[in-house]
Amino acid sequence: MQKKKRAEIIRIENKDNLSMDRGIWRAAELLGEGMIGAVPTETVWALAAKATNKKAVEKIYEVKKRSKRNPLIVHCHNIKDAERWITEFNGDATTLAHTFWPGPLTMVLPKNPGIPDVTTAGLDTVAIRVPNHPIALALIKQLGEPFAAPSANESGLPSGTTMDAVMQDLGDKIDFIIHEEGKCKIGIESTIIDMTSKPTILRFGGLPLSKIKEEIGEVDIDPVALGETGNGQPKAPGMMFRHYAPKYAMVKAFSRNCERLPVLNSMVDGARELKEEGNEVILVFSSQILGSTCDQIKKYGIKRDHIIPFSDAVQLGQNLFHVYREFDRKKTFILVEEAKEPEDVAMAVNNRIRVSARKKK
């Protein structure tokens, strides 16, 4: 039997001068030759291909087992670079770009014909952003063109936020992985806003909605971004029915739309019932309810390291996908209390929790 190849691990040695780093040169060379590889960004790890190389982009869909109806995000080096690939950069889009790029904001805009249809899933628009990560930016600059990239994971599973997660999912399926220790700074994907007509949020993400409103005023919100099931052609990544979920473990979401005590009691009762049925239970909830509650939960046989507190929505977002991956086992239930504060970040994190908790088809 033929042994599967392993991705080439590319180390970055000259972080003080990335433009002269041999690792950046090597990664750009491979992308230029039509290879695909994993690149760190501030949101989640990206699976990159040269955006204008149709065959390379097709490899992304094949490796991820991703629907070709699901468009990719094109990552550019700066605003000037992004302007090359769109036909209209209206006033509000320009304002957002100058304010939030580089950063976790993706804008949907009319595309330049130079971007192949496979990259945009046949749409006449392109989802485009400038990542806020020095390695990603140096790679795009060295490549001389943008790269197209979804998250570096098997489609539908939690996005990879560490190099180890990428290795686990794709280590024998892609051409290279840039070596980078630690977790991604944000831990959830970028916010996506459609700028082709009235600004409309398509996906909540790393940039809070309130900051967008401060710059351009009120915006619409697509029902899919609020957790409703979408129909037809997705306008942007992350709008498919079930996304971000573990492969084996089941996620149960507990809403914070009511008083705190009923939410807590519901989680505790749910944990007890699941343990009695022989399941492994992981509890993810606010550190405000530790103490006596933990003692009560441990009586049901739940291990202390299976009780995972978070201080706020930011911390939950940074660690949510990592928890999903760490405890992705059969007969495991991950009970997650939705975040409350800060409200804008909580909207994005809670969206990931609710979508991942949908039943498997």
N, C-alpha and C positions, 0 to 999 in steps of 0.2 A: 504494500500500500504506500502511495506517495505521501511523504511527510509534508504537512502544511507549512508554508513559509511563515516566518515571523516578521512583524513590521520592523523596519530599521529604526533604532532609537537615536535621535539626533540631539546631541547635547549642545547647549548654548554656553560658551566659555567666556565671551567678552560682552557681558551685560552693560558695561559702561559705554560701549561703542558698538551697538548692534549692527550698524551698517557695514562694519568690518569683520563681523563674526562669520566663521566658516560654516557654522551650523545653519545660520540664516541663508547663506549662499546655497548650501546643499538642499535645504527644503525648497527654496525657490527654483532650483534646477530641476528637482523632481516634479514639482507642480507644472513647470514649463514643458516637461516631457509627457504630460498627461497622466501623471500619477496622482494619487489621493492620499491625504494624511491628516492626522489629528493635531490641532493647534489650540493652545490655551487662549481664552478671552476672559474678560472681566465677568461675564455672565455665566456661561457654561463652556465646556470644551466644544470645539467646532470640528466638523469633518470637512476638510477643504479640498476643492478642486478649482482649477483655473476656470473662471466664470464663463469665458468665451469658448471653451473647449467642450464641444457637445459630447464627445465620447467619454471624457473624464467625468463630466457631470452625470452621465448615465451610470457610471460606476458607483456613484454615491447612492443612487436609487436602488441599485442592485445589492450593494453591500448592506444597506440599512433595511432592506425589504420595505421600502417606502413607496407609497402610492405615487404614481406619476401625476396625479391630480393635485399633489401637495407641493406648492412652490417653495423655492429655496430663497434664502436671504443672500444678497450680494454685498460683500464687505469691501469697502473702499478705504483709501489711505487718508483722504481729507475731503473737504467740501468741493474743491476744484475737481478732484478726481471723480467724485460722485456725479457732478454736472455733465461729465462726458457720456454718461450712460442713461440719461433721462432726457425727455424732449421738452419738459416744462417744469420749472422750479418756481412755483408761485410764491407770493409774499409770505404767507404763513409758514410754508415749508422752509423758506430761507431763514425766517426768524428762529424756527426750531433747530435748524441745522447749526446756526451760529451760536445758539445757546447751549445745546446739549450734545453736540458732536465734538470730540469723540465721546461716546457713552452709550448706555443701554436703550437707545431709541432707534426703532426701525420705521421708516416712512415708505408707504406705498405710493408710487408716482408713475406717470406714463413712461414706458421704457423706450430706449434707443434700439433700433433694429440690430445693433451689434451684439446685444444679449440674446443668445439662442432661445427658442421657445421651450426647450427642455428645462432650462434653468427657471423659467417662470411658469411652468406647467401649462403652457399655451396661452397664458394671459397676456394682454397688451400693456400690463403694468409690471413693475419690478419692485420688490421689497428690498430696501437698500439702507445700509448703515455704516458708520465709522466706529470700529471697536475701540474701547479704551484699554488697550493692553499693549505694552511696548513690543512684545515679540510678534504679535499679530500685525501690528502696524509696520514694523521693520520688514516682515515677510512680504506684505503687499507692495511696499515700496521697491524691494529688491526684485520682485516678480515683474513689476511694471504694469500690471493689470490687477483688477480685483479678483478675489476668490469667492466662489459660491460656497456656502456652508450651512448645513443644518447642524443640530447637536450631534456630537460624536457618540452615538449609541444605536442599538437596534431600535427601529421605529416602534413607537408606542410605549417603550420602557422609560424609566426615569432618566433624565438627561445626565450625562457624566459630568461630575464636578471635580474629579481628581484624575490624575494620570492612571492610577490603578484601575479605576472604573472603566476607562477607555480600553486599557489592556485586556480587561476581562471580556468586554463585549466584542472588540474589533481587532485584538492583537494579531490574529492570524488571517485577517481579511483585508487589511489596508497596507499601504506601502511604507508609511513612516509615521512615527509619533515623536513630536518634539518633547524632550525631557523637561518637566517642570514639576517641582514638588508643591505640596499644599493644595488647599481647596480654592476654587474660584471665589473671587471677592464677593460677588452678589449671590450666586448660587441658583438663580432662576433666569429664564430667558428674557430677552429685551421686550420692552413695550412696543407694540405695533400700532401705528395709526395710519389710516387711509387718508391721503391728502389729495385725491383726485377730484373730490367735490367738497361737500361740507366735511371738515375733519371728523373722523369717526374712529374710535378705539376698536381695534379688532382683537387685541390680546393685551391683557394687563401684564406688566412685567417689571423690570428693574427700575424704570423711571416712574415716579409717582404721578398720578393723574393731576393732582393739584398744581404741580410745577408746570405742566403743559398748559393748564388753564390760566396760570399767571401770565403766560406769554401771549396766548392767542384767544383767550376767552373761552366760552362754553364750547364743548364738543359733544357729538353724539356717541353712543356706545352700542356696538353691534350686540344683538341678543346672545350670540355665541360667547362673547367675552364675559357675559353674566352667567354662563353655565348652561344655557339652553342648547339643545341639539341642533346642529347646523344641517342644512340640506343643500345639495348641489355642489358646485365648484367652490372649494375654499379660496378665499381671497388672499390668505396669508398662512404661513406655518402656524401650527398649534390649534387649528380650528376643526380637526377631525373629531370623530365621536368620542373615542377613548384614547387617552394620551397620558404620559407621565407615570403610568401605573407599574408596580412590580410585576414580574412574570408569574410568580407563584403566590405570594402573599396577597391577602385581600385587605383593602383599606376601608375603614369606616370613619366617616367624617361626623363631627359633633359641632353643630352650629352655635355661634355665640349671639344669636339674635334674640335670646331670651335671658332670664336671670341666671346668674352664675351657678347657684346651687343645683337647680334642676339639671344643668348640663353636666355638672360633676357627678351627681347621683346616677345619671343615665350612663356615663362612662364606667363608673364602678360596677353597676349592675350588669352592663354588657360584658365587662371583663370577667366577672364571676361566672356568668352563664357560659362563656366561651371556654374558660378553663375547665368547667365541669364536663364539657363535651370533649375534652382531651386536646384542645388546641393550645398552641403557644400564643401568648398575648404580649404585644408591645404597646405601651401607653406613652403618647407624646402630648404633654399639656403644660400649661403655664406654671412657672415656678411659684406663682402666688398661692397655689393650692397644694404645696408640698406639706411636710410635717405629719400631722395626724392622719391625713388622707393616705399618704404613702404607707403608713403602718397598717391601715385598714386594707389597702390593696395587697400588701405582701402576705396577709393572712390567706389570700386565695392562691398562694403558691406562685405569684409573679415575682421574678427575680429583680433585685434592686437595679441591675444594669439594663433591665427591660423597661424601666421607668425613666423617661427622657424628658427633662424639663426644658422649657425655653423662656427667655426673659421677655421677648417681644417679637413682633412679626419679622423684624430684620434677622434676628438670630434663627428663627424658625425657617425662613427662606434659605439661609446659608446652609442649613443642615438637613432639610426635608428629603431631598433626593438621596443623600448619603445614607440616611436612616432606612429609606426604602430598599436600597441595595444591600445594606448590611444584614437586614433581617428578611431577605427575600427567600423564604422557604415554604414548602407545602405545609398545610395545616397551621399557618401563622396568620394572625389578624393584627393589623396595625391600627390602633384606635387613635385618631388625631383630633385634638381640640383645635378649632379654628382660632386664628389670632384676632385680636381686637385693636391693638395699638402698635405702631401708628396706623391710622385708618387707611391711608393710601397704599402703604406697603401691604397691609393685611388683605386688601382687595386682590392683589396679584397672587399672594401666597395661598389664600383661601380658594382662588380659582383652580390652582394646581391640585389642591386637596380634593375638591369636589369632582373635578374631572377624573382624577385617578381612582376615585371611589365608585365610579359608575360600574355597573355590572358588565362582566365580559360577555361579548356576543357569542 
